[in-house]
C-alpha cells in the first residue's frame, strides 16, 4: 500500500505573495533540520 501526497500551488498567486511580503517588510524564517538532524516544520513570518 502506497500513499501519494500532491501539493499544488497556483503560480499566478506567487507574485501577489512576494508583493505583499515586500510591502509589509516581511521575511519567511524557516528551519530545514532540527539539531538532531531530522527534518523540521518550523517557520514564521518576521519583520525585516
C-alpha positions as CSV (number, residue, x, y, z in Angstrom):
1,X,0.0,0.0,0.0
2,X,1.5,3.3,-1.0
3,X,0.5,6.8,-0.1
4,X,0.8,9.7,-2.5
5,X,0.8,13.3,-1.5
6,X,0.4,16.1,-4.0
7,X,0.8,19.8,-3.4
8,X,-0.4,22.2,-6.0
9,X,0.1,25.9,-6.0
10,X,-1.5,28.5,-8.3
11,X,1.7,30.1,-9.7
12,X,-0.3,33.2,-10.6
13,X,-0.6,33.9,-6.8
14,X,3.1,33.8,-6.1
15,X,3.8,37.4,-7.3
16,X,1.0,38.6,-5.1
17,X,2.6,36.9,-2.1
18,X,6.0,38.4,-3.0
19,X,4.5,41.9,-3.4
20,X,2.7,41.6,0.0
21,X,5.9,40.4,1.7
22,X,7.8,43.3,0.2
23,X,5.2,46.0,1.0
24,X,4.8,44.8,4.6
25,X,8.6,44.4,5.0
26,X,8.3,40.7,5.9
27,X,10.6,37.7,5.6
28,X,10.0,34.0,6.0
29,X,12.2,32.4,8.6
30,X,12.4,28.6,8.4
31,X,14.5,25.7,9.7
32,X,15.4,22.9,7.3
33,X,16.6,20.5,10.0
34,X,16.4,20.2,13.8
35,X,19.6,19.9,15.9
36,X,19.2,16.1,15.8
37,X,19.3,16.1,12.0
38,X,15.6,15.3,11.5
39,X,13.5,17.4,9.2
40,X,11.9,20.5,10.7
41,X,8.5,22.0,10.1
42,X,9.3,25.3,11.9
43,X,8.6,28.5,10.1
44,X,7.4,32.0,10.9
45,X,7.0,35.5,9.4
46,X,9.3,38.1,10.8
47,X,9.8,41.8,10.2
48,X,12.9,42.8,8.3
